[in-house]
């Protein structure tokens, strides 16, 4: 009987020991499973700033990782971004940057990389309005890198230094004329014809005596005091009768544009009338001003057809909204270059009506449009 009890006791002890071993194995298995789960969650967490393409790569890595006991996350640690395969390093003025000509790589610690789409990185520093070499910066998240491109001057060798004209780069002919029309009309604030009486004494002041002004056709220096047109009056270089509207002192219109108004001797103004400009003064048809202002006249009339779409220059006797002679004016522009008197006048007019005569600022534009 005692022998039988001992056998039963030993049998029970063996069963208890077996159960204990199984329990330990289950515990180890649970711990390993928990560690694997934590490692997978860490890898996924690193993908929050990645693209869909990058997420696919990480998902594949995760599936492989769950089958392994040893975990690694070095393949998602990024070192820097880099611009490669630069296919275009030169751009014409006025052109847009082509993102398809560069490749932006996101470099990992293990040497692998991901190509970044141009919708998720930023590029700054590109300005096709300024000629020369430029440094461009590409940024994504906390990473950035730089590369260089060159803007080629395609504006007939013309170097534009005034931001006012930044939109004309790369343009010629009618496209250039259209852009100039837009520029000089943008921000324009005309003055009344009456206000011009007290501005022309400044725009056309005698450089040697500010109390006097210079008469356009005679070239004489006289008192700048306005005495109701007795000493001098307001001459429309583009004749008033060939312009829309009327010259009323309280009105702002084409007839009150300061660029087209000049102080003149009343008698000379009257005799000139609305005759067109030509190389000879002929009866009631044409009028030839003194040589010193032929270029001034030409650039004023070129401004007028640029500013106002309804006006045009012709090579025949002009009708309403026309003026001439166009070919003669183009010659005068070359024969009588821009001088400091014109430049100063342009600056003063800008201070009043906030637009400029582009053919005074950049005489080369005339040939780029009509040459």
Buried (B, 14 or more C-beta within 10 A) or exposed (E): EEEEEEEEEEEEEEEEEEEEEEEEEEEEEEEEEEEBEEBBEEBBEBBEEBBEEBEEBBEEBBEEBEEEEEBEBEBBEBEEBBBEEEEEEEBBBBBEBEEEEBBBBBBBEEEEBBEBEBEEBEBEBBBBBBBEEBEBBBBBEEBBBEBEBEBEBBBEEBEBEEEBBBBBBBBBEEEBBEBBBEBBEEEEEBBBBBBBBEBBBBBBBBEEEEEBBBBBBBEEBBEBEBEEEEBBBBBBBBBBEBBEEEBEEEBBBBBBBBBBBBBBBBEBBEEBEBBBBBEEBEEEEBBBBEEEBBBBBBBBBBBBBBBBEEBBBBEEEBEEBBBBBBEBBBBBBEEBEBBEBBEBBBEBBBEBBEBBBBBBBBBBBBBBBBE
